[in-house]
Amino acid sequence: DKYDFGLIGLGVMGRNFILNVADNGFTSFGNDLDEEKVNALKKEGGDLAKVNATSDVKTFVAGLSTPRKIMMLVPAGKIVDAVIEGVLPYLDEGDILIDGGNSFFTDTDRREAYLREKGIHFFGAGVSGGAKGARLGPSIMPGGSKEGYAPVQPIFEAVAAKYEGEPCVAYLGPKSAGNYVKMVHNGIEYGLMQLTSEIYDVLKKGGDFNNDELHATFAQWNAGRLQSFLVEITSEIFEKEDDLGEGRLVDQILDKAKQKGTGKWTSQNAMDLGIPVPSIDIAVSMREISALKDERIHADALYDRPTVETMDKAQLEKMAEEALYFSFIVTYAQGLHQLADASREYGYDLDIATIAKIWRAGCIIRAGLLADITQAFKADTELPNLLLSPTFVKKIQSTVAAARELVAYAAKNGIPVPGLSNSLTYFDAYTTTRLPLNLIQAQRDYFGSHTYERLDREGIFHTEWEV
Ligand code: 6PG
């Protein structure tokens, strides 16, 4: 009569997750300080023997079978520490505490070490898929104590999204591996969203696509190689009527994008690692530029902009599809490159194929492409970058010309496509044997005696440059 699984934080994600657990045959007990949320869950759950809730932490912990399996779904930051301190006095050695939020990975490392000393197994488990995913099947990215994962595994495998019957969850690695992978997932998410919005802009300004046409175009793309959750919801967004006014809702939405930090963290940490992820960096910068609405309005009035030369709809649509496919691949490539490097740096021992595999369903960046990405990393587990995979060489080679055309067209017509152009530039730089950075080395040595290496012989050189 004790409950199998406990969940602290009965907001939308928490409530949906616990109902999902209960649906899958594990009795569940929820906890939240807010009495209203407790009552809402009890009502929605129906059968109190299957899913119950309490606002009292002591009652909550006492009601769970041991080892206790408790997941927190609360906002990242100090709240997580407060929740841990609140529950800790009632826990026994061997109990398992899981942080399902978007916690910063070094916070997870700190908490894991702190709780390990007290005999508590601690996990960071990224959960992706939004409210609907939590309810019907998210992608779950657990990392941390492997021993602690074993008792939780059957529950997570039951509630996770399934891809051809395989659950979209896997133990990813020690310490903060789970939160780190989820952070980079979100970085990729930022990149793909930015690219999609640029393509929308180009179709609208360059091809006069109306919302019905945009809906049809994205729906058609979603039936092809661009099949993905983000392309699918984009197509649906263009159809939504505005309840408060005339026309479509999308046209009335203020063009200032908010952010909670995971994309920025991905970029910041990529910089720390020395791994280039420009398609993600620019997505963060664009949210920042979007927030400067007043300045943008002011600046718009100061400068002339070229009149857009519209293109043939069919031609533009074809070019846009290829350019979007190209830049989606480049964005995944960058995020996965970062994961491979972080794995070495932080000792996560990540298997990139497994990560791509559990992203195939449930999460926000799920896409048909992820099946191919999984295969590419299965075929070569040491693959440093997706762009080096033979199957991806073909995909990229057949679409890069369209990406060039689209970026050139947008630049000429004053339509900002920084995500597309950063993806293209990254590709061009990454695939160039000789870059002009020899000049930078010469400059560094000129003004600061920073030394340089040579192509034709070994050693470290310095030159007195001034003539
Ligand atoms: C997910 C999402 C989820 C959240 C984003 C939103 O995988 O389900 O990524 O975690 O909705 O973090 O992030 P921003 O508010 O920063 O856009």
Boltz pocket constraint, residues with backbone or C-beta under 6 A from the ligand:
constraints:
  - pocket:
      binder: B
      contacts: [[A, 102], [A, 127], [A, 128], [A, 129], [A, 130], [A, 186], [A, 189], [A, 258], [A, 259], [A, 260], [A, 261], [A, 262], [A, 263], [A, 363], [A, 364]]
      max_distance: 6.0
